[in-house]
Amino acid sequence: MSKETVLQMVGIDKRFYGVHALKEFSFECRKGEVHVLMGENGAGKSTLLKILSGIYQADSGSILLNGEQVTIKNPIDAKARGIAIIHQELSMCKNMTIAENIFRGEEYTKPPFGFVDYQSMYKDAQAMLDKMNMDLRSDRLVKTLSVAQQQMVEIAGALSRNAQIVIMDEPT
């Protein structure tokens, strides 16, 4: 396993109306590592997640992705930089299939008219589910899944977009 550093957060500070939500927070993550951040309510975990996902901007400090200092401007920028956030409240479309949720917003299309290529989407989603050892069919409706299975589908969606960093907010 490679030990290259994927994410560094150095001296991150964030204040809200004088209240220090994060004070000189530093963190490093290497490729293939899994970390758990634990703390009391109000410890700054959600604030950190929102800074990394581009919802908030840090007041000071720096974020480095693959050794390059970056400013994450918004959630779209975070996604483009390979950061996937799976929020506590899942964003699944329950009346859609697993495959449609995995590729939601990035559906495969067929030229020349741009119709959705469901056959390819279902095939690739099934390959992703199989790789994750999930005993599910990609054409199954999300509303029939348990919360844990829905979280796994969210993870599959993050991996389908080649996320380098997957952050889960209070996974069950």
N, C-alpha and C positions, 0 to 999 in steps of 0.2 A: 504494500500500500504506500502510495506517495505521501510524503510529509510536507508538501508545499502548502504554504499559508494561503487560504482563500479569502479570509476576512480578518481585518484588524480594525478595532475601534479603540481610539486612543484619546483619553482625557475628555470624554463626552460629557458636556454639561447641558442641562435644560432647566429653565425656570419658568414658572407660571405665576405671574403677578407677585414676584418676590419669593415664592415657595420653590425650594430646590428639589425638583423631581428626580434629577440625576446629577450626581456630583463626581466629576473626574472619573467616570466609568471607563474602564479599559477591558478589552476582551480580544481573544485571538482564537481562530478556528482553522484547522488544517483540513485538507481534502480527506473525506472518509470518516471524519470524527462526528460524534454525536454529543451534544451538550444539553444539559438541563439547567435552566435558571429558576431558582426557587426563592421565595421571599414572601413576607407579609403583604397584605393589601397596602398599596401606597408605596411599595418599595421601588417602583420605577420600571417594572417589567414591561407593562403595556406601553409606557412612554418610549422605552428602548425599541420595542417592536415597531412603533409608529415612526420613529426616526429612521430605522433601517428600511421601512417600507415607503418612505417619502411622504408620509402624511404630516409629520412634524419635521422641522429643521432644528438641528442642534444649535445651541447658542455659542458653543465653542467645542473644540476638539476636532478630530479628523477620522474619516472612514477610508480604509484602503481595501480595494477589491483586487486580488491577485497582484498586490504590491503597488497598485496605482491609486493615488488619492482621488476620491470622487466626491461629488455632491449629488445626493439623490434628491431630485427636485420634486418628484411626485410618484404615485404608485405605478404609473405607466413606465417611468424611467427605471424604477426598481425592477420591474418585470423584464425590461429590455436588458438590464445588467445581470440577469440570471438569478434574481431573488424572488422566491415564491413565498407568500404568506398564506397560511391556512388558518383562518380566524376561528375563534371559539364558536361563533354562530356560522354554521356552514352556508355556503352560497350555492347550493345545489338547486337545480330546476327539477323538482320532484316528478313532474309529468313528462320528463324527457328520459331517454335511455342513458345508460352508463356511458356509451360511446359519445353521445351528443354532449354530455356533461364534460367528459374528458377534453373534447376538442371545441368546447363552447367559445365562440369568438374567433376561432381559428379553424373553421370547418374546411374540409377538403372540397375542392370544386373541380368540375369537369369543363374543359373548353368545348365549344366556343361560347356557350351561353352562361357559364358560371353556376350551373345547377350543382347542388350538394352531392358529393360522391359518397353516398352512404355505405356502399359496399366496401370501399377502401377504408373508411373510418371505422366500421365495425371490425374489419380484419385487423387493423393496427391496434385498436383498443383491446381486442381479444388477446393479441400477442403481449400487450403491456400487462393485462390482468394475469395471464399465464406466467409471465416472467416474475410477477410479484406473488406467485403461488396463491392467487385468489380464485376460488372455485365459484366463479360467476360468469354468466354470459353477458357479452357486451351489449346485447339488445334488450336486456332486462330494464324495466322502469326503475328509476331511483327511489320512488316512493315505496317500493317493496323491500328496501334494504334497511338494515339496522344502522344506528348512528355510527358505530365502528366501521361498518362496511362503507358508509358514505364518506367517512374520513379517508379511508383507503382509496376511494375513487378520486377524492381531492388530491391526494398524494400522487396518484397516477397522472392526473392532469398536470401537476407541477413537473413531474418527470418527463411528460410528453413534450414540454416546452424547454427541455434541457436545462432546468434550473440547477445552478451550482449550489445554492443555499436554499434549504427548505425550512421555514420557521413555522412551528405550530403553536398557536396560542391556546393553552389549557386543553390539550387533547384528552379525550376520554379513553 
